[in-house]
Amino acid sequence: MATTPIAPANAPTLLGVSLAGLMVVTGCSSEPADPDPSGTEVATDAHRGVEALLDPQARPDQHGVGAGAQRAASFGFDRQIVATDDEISTARDEANERQDQAEATQVSPSSCQQAIAKMDWSPLLADSEQITRLDFGTETFNGAGTIEIAGLDAERGGGAQAQEQLDAYQATVEELTGDCSEVDLDIPSGESTLTYTMRSEAVEPDQGSGLLWSRVPRGSATQQHGEAVTALVLTTEHDGYAVMVSFAGDSEVSSEEFRTMADEILEATLSGIDGEVNS
């Protein structure tokens, strides 16, 4: 959950990139709005597209997300929506448009400007023809989670830049948890500017790497829809696929409970890629 801290309040359920990443670069809240980016209302369809992921003929990336969805449901995340091809295409277009806002955001120290902008990446944006994305949530959690998988090599639909993109994101995470572990963000919002402090730390999941960040309003941001947001993003490479699991919401996301859930959802997702799916 981007699993970027720079997005407007009431971001849609299907956020288009790593849920967590988008929220950095656009200043958005963790509370989803009713419509999805394609304009199709899906909020009442609690399990759209999930069954198709469990079809024996589905691709490994689809099996992986399907298995992760089952594990998420076991934790009570019973609202689950699989992104359609049109939604993925729309989300990728919107990610390109967001780069202008990322460039307009003032980051202090300025040496961290590029790292903040590069947070706005997830497997959904990979140079790949095999991409699967699930958004999930529940009434009792003021936030949302995501599972994303993209093929990296040619056999799995990956293009020439797919592996390089994943490697660049992983390098960005290292930068964010190193020299850029605490930054100030001044994000343009209409005629005003929202101001935040963002703190990042590395977490050590059972698989791959992890990033935990929080974005806290400072000054006038508190009075301008600038609520605090916490995000947990786990990323790994498995059998030729880029895999990401994220949560974004209130401060509870930083708890050991959410870290355990994210770990187990990621583990189930990787098992699904390997063909271990409960149909």
N, C-alpha and C positions, 0 to 999 in steps of 0.2 A: 501499500500500500504501500513506485512508485512506484514511489512506489514516491517532485520539486517544490520548495516552499514559496513560489512567486505567483494566485488564482482567484476570482470574485466569489462572494458568498453564494451558497446554494449551487455548488457545482453538481452536474448531473451524475447519476449513478454510474454510468459508463464514462469514466473520466478520460480515457483516451491514451494516457501513458500510465506509468506507474502511478497509482493513486497518490502515493506519498510524494513522488517527484513533482507532480503537477501542483500540489498544494504549496510547495515552496515558491515556485516561480510566479504564481498568480495570486497569492493571498487568499485562497478560497477557504471556506469552512469545511468541516468533515461531514456535514449533514447533506445527504443527497437530495436533489430536487426531483420532481415527478417525471419530467420528460428525459429521454435519452438524446444524445446528440443528433440522431437521425430524425427527430421529431416524432417518433413513434412512442406512444405511451406504453410502458412495460412494467410499471411499478406494481400492478396487481397480478402479474404473471410470476409467481414465486419461484418457478423452476424452468424458465424458458431455455430450451435447448440442451438441458443436462442429459436427458435420456439418450440422445444421439451420440454423446461422447462415450457411452458404454457399449455401443454396437460393436460386435466382434470384427466388423470390417472397417472400423474407424482407424485413423492413423495413430501412431504412438504418442504424438503430442496431444491428441484428443483423449486418448486413454489416460494419459497422465493427468490432465486437468479433471477428467471424470473421476479418477480415484481421489484426487485432492478434494473435489467437491463432496464426495462421500464422507471423507474425514472431517471436513468443515461442518457438514450437517450433523455429524455425531457430537459436535460441540454446541449444537443449537443454532448454527447459522443456516436457517432454513429458507432464506430468501436468496435465490441463486439465479443469475442471468448470464448466459453465454453470449458473447459478442458476435453479431452477424458480420459477414464480409463487408457489407455496406458501412456498418458502424466502425469497423476497423479502418476502412479507407477514410472515413470522415475524421476519425481520431488522428490519423497520421497527418492529414491536411491541417488540422487545427494545431498540432504540435509544431509544424513549420511556422504557422502564424504567430505562435507564442514566443518565438525567438526574438521578435521585435520588442516585446515587453521585457523579456529577460535582459536584453541589451540596454533597455532604458532604466532598469533597476540599478540603484546605486548600492554597491557592496563595500563594506569596510571591514577588514583591509581590502583595498582594491585588487590586490594580488589574488584574491579568492573569487573574483568576478566570473571567470571562466568555469571554475569548478561548480559554482551555483547554477550557472546556465546549463552545464552538462548533466546536472541531476535529472533533467527532464528527458529521461530515456528509460525505456523498459523493453522487454522482448517484443511487445506490440509494435515497436518502431524499428525492429530489426530489418535488415535487407534479406527478407525471406518470404517465400510463398507458402510456407506452412506455419501458421500462427494460430494459437488458440488462447482465448482470454475468458476468464470467469470473474464476475463481481459477486460478492456474497455479503450478507448482513443478517441482522435480526432486530426485532423491536427493542430489545433490551440493551443494545450497543449503539451508542451515538457515534457512529462512524461506519466504516466499511472495510472489507478485505478484498484482495485480488489474487488470482493465480494466472500466470502467463507463461507460455512456452513458445519458443520459436526455433525452427531448424537452422543450424549453422552451416552445414556443409551441403554440397550439391545434391547428394543422395537424399537429404532431408529438406530440400527446397531452399537451402540457404544460398545467398548471393555472394559475390566476391568480398563484400564489406561486412558481412554478418559477424564473423569472428572478431574482426578488428573493432567493431562497435561494442561488443561485449567486453573485450579487453580494455577499451577506453573507459567504459563505465566503471569497471572494477578499479582502474587507476584513479578515477574521480573519487570513488569511495575512500580510497587510501588517503587522498589529499584532504577530503572533508574531515576525516578522523585524525588528521595530523595537524598541519599548519593552519587549516581552516576550521578547526573544531568549534570556534566561537566567532560569529560574524554578525554585523548589523546590516539590516536590509531596509532600504527606503524604496517602496514599491509605488509607482504612479497608479492612482485610482481616480479616474475622472479629473476633477479639478483639485483634488487633494492628494496627499501622499500618506501611505500607511507605513508605519515604522515598526520594525520587529528586531528582536535578537534571536538568532538561531544557534543552537548548540548541537553538536554531533558527537557520537561516540561509536566505537566499534563494538559489535557483539560477536560471540563465537558460537554459531549454530553447529548442530551435528554435521551438517553438510555445507560446503561452500563458505561464503562470507556474509556478514550481517552489518547493517547500519541502523542505528537508533538516533533519531533527531527530534528536537522539539523547537517550535517556533513560538515565541512569547511576545505579545505586544509591548511596546514601550511608548511612553508619552501619549499622544492623541490617538494612537491606533486603537486603544481600549474603547474609545468612544465612537469608533467608526467601523463597526462590524469586524474588528480585528481580534477575534478570540484566539486563544492558545490552541495549538495543534501538536500532537505527538505522532510519530510514524516509526514503524518497524519494517525493515525491508531485508529479506533474505534472498540471496542470489547465488546460483551455482551453474556449472556446466555438467551435463550428464548425457553420455552416449550420443554426442553430436547435437545436443539441444541446449539452448539458454533457458534457464528456469528461474522464475521469480515468484515469491510469495510475499505479500505485504499487508499490513494493517495500518490504518490511519484513523485517528479519532481523539478522544480525550487522553488525559495523562495515564489512564489505566493501561494504555497500550504498552507502556514501559514496564509493566509488572511481569513477574516471573510466569504468571499464568498465561499471558499472551505470548511470551517467548516459547513456552512449552507447546502451545497450540500451533504457532507458526512452524516450529520444528517438526511436529508430527504431521501437519498438512504437507510440508515439503517432502518429508519422508514418504508419505503415501503417494504423492505426485510422482516421485522418482520411481517408485515400485510400479506405478501405472504405466510409465514409459517402458518399463521392462516387461510389460504384459501381465502384471498381477493386478487384475481389476475384478471387483465383485459386481457381476451384472445383476 
